[in-house]
Amino acid sequence: MMAATVLVVDDERKIRELVGDYLRREGCRVFDAASGEEALAVTRRQRPDLIVLDLGLPDVDGAELSRLLRAESAVPIVTRAWREQARPEQLPPDGKDA
């Protein structure tokens, strides 16, 4: 069986490396991209089995990039978002960080 190919898209190098390290330990082939433009190019070239996508890329809205990727491929996309130091008043009324 061939190893799954995963594309990790995040503008922060340390995040790409950390996620990539975990995926490699599980036997995946990992490619990464630091921008939306790079993610599209890598997707076209490598045809990943899964994309892990940061929604907060500086060059393109993550939702828009998801639509662009989806227009070209049925690859599953796992999205993630990072909230910069959420203050208590920014949390939902139930106190859970959604």
C-alpha positions in Angstrom: 0.0 0.0 0.0 1.3 3.5 -0.9 1.7 6.1 1.8 -0.9 8.8 1.8 0.2 12.1 0.4 -0.7 15.1 2.6 -0.3 18.8 1.7 0.1 21.1 4.8 -0.7 24.7 4.0 0.2 27.3 6.6 2.1 30.6 6.4 4.0 29.8 9.6 7.0 27.5 9.0 7.0 26.1 12.5 3.4 25.0 12.2 4.1 23.3 8.8 7.1 21.5 10.3 5.3 20.4 13.4 2.2 19.0 11.5 4.5 17.5 8.9 6.6 15.7 11.5 3.5 14.1 13.1 2.2 13.0 9.7 5.6 11.6 8.6 5.7 9.5 11.9 2.4 8.0 10.8 3.9 7.1 7.4 2.6 9.9 5.2 4.4 11.6 2.4 4.2 15.3 3.3 4.4 18.4 1.1 4.0 21.9 2.3 3.0 25.3 1.1 3.3 28.8 2.7 0.7 30.6 0.5 -2.5 30.0 -1.4 -0.7 30.3 -4.7 1.9 27.7 -3.7 -0.9 25.4 -2.4 -2.6 25.5 -5.8 0.7 24.7 -7.6 1.6 21.8 -5.3 -1.9 20.4 -5.5 -1.7 20.4 -9.3 1.7 18.8 -9.3 1.5 16.3 -6.5 -2.2 15.4 -6.3 -2.4 15.0 -2.5 -4.8 12.6 -0.8 -5.5 15.2 1.9 -5.0 18.9 2.5 -4.5 20.5 5.9 -5.4 24.1 5.4 -4.9 27.1 7.6 -7.8 29.5 7.0 -5.7 32.5 8.0 -3.3 32.8 5.1 -2.1 36.3 4.3 -2.4 36.1 0.5 -5.8 34.6 0.1 -8.9 33.9 2.2 -8.9 30.3 3.3 -12.6 29.8 2.3 -11.8 31.1 -1.2 -8.8 28.8 -1.5 -10.9 25.9 -0.5 -13.4 26.7 -3.3 -10.5 27.0 -5.8 -9.0 23.7 -4.7 -12.5 22.0 -4.7 -13.0 23.3 -8.3 -10.0 21.2 -9.4 -10.2 18.2 -7.1 -12.3 16.2 -4.7 -9.4 15.9 -2.2 -10.6 16.1 1.4 -9.6 19.4 3.1 -9.2 19.7 6.8 -9.3 23.4 7.9 -7.8 25.0 10.9 -7.9 28.5 12.3 -5.8 30.2 14.9 -7.1 32.8 17.2 -4.6 35.3 18.4 -4.8 35.4 22.2 -8.5 35.3 22.7 -9.5 37.6 25.6 -12.2 36.3 28.0 -14.7 38.9 26.6 -14.3 37.3 23.1 -15.2 33.8 24.2 -18.8 32.5 23.8 -21.1 33.0 26.8 -20.8 29.4 27.8 -17.0 29.9 28.3 -15.9 27.4 25.7 -13.5 28.4 23.1 -15.3 27.2 19.9 
